[in-house]
Amino acid sequence: MGMPMDSGRFSALLLILVMGFVLVRCGRSESCQGAGPKLAPLQPNRSSELAEAMRELDAELVSFREDHLAGDGWDGKAFTEYDLNGLAPTDSSMLVDGYKAFAMAFHAHITAFNANPSADTYMGVVNGCTSCHQKACPGPLERIAKRELP
Ligand code: HEC
């Protein structure tokens, strides 16, 4: 049988608990982080090898397309040849059924362009990007569509 707590002590205890809770919550709020220098993310998300190759290829498309629109010829242009089957993606779920075939078809488009750079073979490469992305990774499709020639 415990001593009955008088109500004054009880509410003081309650107040301390509530204040402690409020303090802990404030310590975690975003405004506290915002006040100081930004913290680095706990797990910096390094790009996969495959994602880096994609960005490089995309930059090549942009530059070849801009040159073409500015009236330059295609001579001397070449895409970097990546082995898309050998580069690691962010996670293996991206290697969908048929991925290998898309990668091989894409490689054929790259080789065709590099052997004979032209508007036609350029569009072959863009189509190669599109076919694999429709299956493996639809996110960049909108961006890839902007690489088509007018
Ligand atoms: C054989 C399949 C395949 C082909 C061909 C392909 N991609 Fe990708 N692409 C992927 C996959 C899978 C990813 C996701 C990679 C990852 O996150 O690890 C990706 C990612 C990307 C990304 C996002 C990169 C990032 O920063 O996360 C872009 C942009 C992209 N591709 C553009 C292209 C372009 C442009 C081409 C053609 C020149 C192309 N892709 C050809 C499969 C392909």
Boltz pocket constraint, residues with backbone or C-beta under 6 A from the ligand:
constraints:
  - pocket:
      binder: B
      contacts: [[A, 48], [A, 49], [A, 50], [A, 51], [A, 52], [A, 54], [A, 55], [A, 57], [A, 58], [A, 61], [A, 84], [A, 88], [A, 89], [A, 90], [A, 91], [A, 94], [A, 95], [A, 99], [A, 102], [A, 103], [A, 104], [A, 106], [A, 125], [A, 126], [A, 128], [A, 129], [A, 130], [A, 132], [A, 133], [A, 136], [A, 137], [A, 140], [A, 143], [A, 144]]
      max_distance: 6.0
